[in-house]
Amino acid sequence: MSFSQDQRDFEMPAASVSLSEIPIIDFAPFLSGNADDRLAVANKIANALHEIGFFYLVGHGVPEDLRSAIFEQTRVFYAQPEDLRETVRATPDWNRGVISLFKDKETGLRLFEVFKVQAEYPENLDIDPIRAFFGPNRWPEFQPDLEVAAMDYFDAVTSLGRHLLHAMALGLDLPEDCFDAFFDKPISQLGLQYYQALPPTANAQTSNIDPHTDECPITILAQGEVSGLEVRRKDGTWISAPVVPGAYVINVGDLMMWWSNGHYLSNAHRVRNLAGVDRYSVPFFFKPDASAMVGPLPDLVKRDGAARFETVNVLQHFMRWLEQDYAPREVVVS
């Protein structure tokens, strides 16, 4: 993730606004409708991604029992004693398992923790010696049901991600399969995330996770039951993105913005858990192949007259951000 350097993003409170600011889009007509139905949905998605970079998705086809199971396993994991959770702590030489990203400088309160699950490609370890993207996952011996729940869910949202790629391509007036070749062995990541409630004395600048944009092309976020996600408007003001039961929050990250030559917005967002209870969320970061080169698509460069972004290699790009995971950001909460 790319963290904001603008102090205003830390200080400005989020307004509660109509859900229309982040549109709710029914994906069912895209999954089962005719060509006109699919194009209509694709255009709604394209408009949302151009205006704010986020939308809610219903009719997505992911079974509710899979969503319920992964949230139950997330709650079970973070209810375990810390010494047990430490047995699956992620390390720089094996980037799988649980990691703390934000801590209160004075109390040590862990404001944000995530258990990382990724695709496994053991045959590619020769190009990934630190097992950052291709190695095996760490599974806790004390929680044997986690692996099945996580991988079943991983497969379901991977399938949804491929459909979303097709819709986003159509929304750019491109062939719907134009992204497929970049996702042969995607190095995607599932995060089982835990946000402790901020104390009532928390200052206005404190977030569980600071304002940032995502790096991956598509994030598929299941919010759980507790709100806390906040999104920046184009004018710099912030709005809340409350929970819509059964819906996903979809946003695009930097790589999709670069592919689209800026037609899709990778927008800043943050989390402030002010609910007084623990918050759980499960984002899926749909990433391309490690070998993929990502830059403005040629058809869009021709249409727009110039490339607005440089081309990057996916593996090299994500390696740049790996170090920050092992240097937890300390903040002063009160």
N, C-alpha and C positions, 0 to 999 in steps of 0.2 A: 504494500500500500504506500501511497505517496502522501505524506502529511503536509497540511497547509502551513505556510509561514506567515499568513496574514493574521495579526493579532485580533482583528475584528471578528474572525471566525470563532475565536475562543470566548469572546465577551458578549456577543449578541444573543439574547434569548430567542427561543423558537416560539412562533405564534401557533395557536391552534386554529386551523382553517378548515374550510370545506374539503371533503375528500376529492372534489373535482379538480383540485390543484394537482393531485397525483391520480390520474385516471384509473378506473377499474376496467380492465379489458377481458372479455370472455374469449378464451382460446378455443373453445369447443368447435366453433365454425371453421377454424383453421385446421383442426385435426380431422374433421369428418365432413366438411362442406365441399362445395364445388369451387371452381377456379375463382368465381366472383366473390364468394364468401371468404376464401383465403386471402385474396388481395385486399378486401375491405379490412380484415383484421390486421394484415401487414401494414396498411397505411395508418391505422390507429396507433400501432406500436411505433412506427417511424415518427409520427407527430409527437408522441410523448417523449421519445428519446431525443428529439430535436429541441423540445421546449425545456425539459427539466431532467432528462436522463433516467427517469424512474417511472414505473407504473406497477399497479397491482394486477396480478393474473389469477383469474378464476377459470373453471372449466379446463384445467391443465392436465387432467387425466392421471395424476399421481394418486394412488390409492390412499385413503385416509388411514388405513391400518399401518401402512409403512411410515407415514408421518407421525402417528401416535407412538409407534414403537421406538423411533429414533429419539423422540423427546423423552420418553420414559427412561431409556438407557442413558441419556444425557443427565437427567436428574439423579439417577442412581449413581453414576460415576462421581459427580461432584458432592454427593452426600457421604462419600467414603472419607475416612480419616486421611489427613494430609500425608502421613507416612506411607499409606498404600498408594495414593496417587503418585507419589514420588517415584515409585518403582517403574512407572512408564513415562518419566520425564524426558522430553525431547532434548537432544544434545546436538551440538554443531556437526558431529560426525555421524549422526543418525537422526535426520530431521523428521521424526515421527513421534507422536505422543503428545503429552500435555505441556503447555508452556504459558508462563505469565508475561503479559505484555505491558501492563500498567500497574504501578504500585503507588500507594500513598507514601511519600518520602518520610513522613514523621511516624506513622503507625505501622507501616508494612502491609496495610490492607491491600489485598489483590483486587483491583478494580475490574480486571478483565483477564480471563483465562480461556484458552482454547485447546481442545484435543484435536490434533491433526490426523486425518485419514486421507491417504492418497492412492491413486492407481499404482499398481505394482507391475513393473517391467524388469524382472531380474536379469533378463538377457541383455539389458542395456547398462549394467553396472560398470562396464569398462569405460564408459564416457561420463560416469557420474560417481567418482570415487567416494564422495562423502554421503552418498545415498540420499541426496536432497530431494530427488524427484523420481527415482526408479526403484528404490530399495523396498524391502518388506515393511509392512506396518508393525507397530508395537501394539499388542493386544494385552489387556490386563488379565492376569490369571484369576484374579478375584471376581471378575465379571465376565463369565464365558458367553453370555448372550449378546454382548456388545458387537462382536465381529459380524455375526449374521445380520443383525438389525442394520448395522452401518453399511455393509456391502450391498444388501438388498436395496436400501434406500439410495446408495451411490449409483447403482445401475439405473434406477427409475429416473433420477434427476439428470443423469447423463443423456438418457433418451429424450427427455423434455428439452434439454439444452440443444440437441441436434435439431429439433423442430423449431426452436426459437431462432437458431441460425438461419434456417430457411425463410422464416418470416422477416427477419431483419434484412436479408438479401433482397427479398421482393420489395420491401419498403424503400430500398435504394434504387429500385428499378433495375435490378441485376438478376441474372439467373439464380434460382433459389439454391442451387447446389454450389455456388461459387466459393463458399467457405469449407466445403466438405474435405477437400484435399489437405487442409491444414489440421484436421482432427482425426488422423488415423490412429495415433497412440497419444491421446491428450493427457497432459500431466496435471489433471484436475485435482482439486483438494476439497474435502468436506471438513467443515469446522464445527465441532460441538462446543458452543460458546457459553460462558458463564459470566454474568455481570452482577457483582454484589451491589446492593442498594447503596447509593450515595447517602452519607449521613445528612440529617437536616441542617447541619452547620456548613455543608459544602458551599464553597464560594461559587460565584456565577461563571468563573473561568474553568471549572473542573468538569471534565467528561470522563466516562468510563473508557472511552476511546476517542482520541482527539480528531478534529476535522481532517478528512483524508479522501482521496479518490482510490478506487480499486485499480489494480493492474490488469486483471484478467479481462477477456472480452465480455463475458456475461457472468453476473452473480445472480443466483437463484436463492432467495432468502426466505426461510420459514421463521416467522417472528415468535411463535409461541403465544403465551397468554398475556404477557406484560409488555406494554409499549416502552419506548425509549429512543427509537430511531428518529433522527432529525436530518432534514435535507435542506440544502441551500438553494434559494431561488437565483435566477440570473441577475437580479438586482442586488444580490448580496445579503438579503434578509433570509432568515431561517424559518422553516415550518416543521411541525411534527408530522410523522408518518404513523398514525395509530394502527393498531392491529385490526385487520379485516379477517374474521374467522374463516379458515379454509383457504385463504388466498396466499399466494407468494408475492413478495416484493421483488421485482426484477429491475436491475440497473446494469448499465454497461460501464466498463472500465476503460483505461487508457488505450489498451490494444484495439478495442473496437472503435474508439474515437479515431485512432490513427488509420485503421483500415478504411473507415468511412470518409476520410479526409475532412473530418470535423463536422459532418452532417449529423452525427450522433454525439451527444454530450456526455463525457465522463465527469460526473458532478460530485462535488464535495458532500460528505455526510459525516455524522458523528453519532455517538450514543451517550445519553445521559439517563441513567436509571434513577428516577426520582419517585418511584412508586412505593418505596418502603419495603419491598419484598425482592427476593432474588429474581433475576431475569435470565432466561435461557433462549438462545436462538441457534438455528442451524443453517448457516449459509453454505452453498455449494459454489465454488469458484471454477467455472468451466474454462480450462486453459487449453491452448493449442499444443501441438507436438513440440518437443524440445528443439527440434531442428528447423522449425518454421521460421521464415523471415516475414516480419509484419511491418507493413508500410502502406501508404495510400494505394488503393486498388487502381490499376491502370485505367480502367473505364471511367472511374471517377476523376482521376487526374486529367484525363482528356476532356471530360465534361466541364470541369471546374477551371481548367486552364493552367493549373500549377499544383504541385504537391505541397501540402501545408505542414507535413511532418516527415521526419527522417525514418529510414527503415532500420529495424532492430532484429537481432536474433533472440528468439524466445528464451533459450537456456541462459544466455549471457545476461539478458535483461532481468530475469528472476533471480539469478545469482547475486546481482547487485543489491537486492533487497533482503537477502537471507540474513546478513549480519545484524540487522536491526532487531530481528526476533530474539537474539541472544544478548541484547543490551536493553533490559526492561526500562521503559521510560518512567521516571519518578516525578510525581506531581504533588503539590501541596493542596490537600483537599479543603482544609478549613483555614 
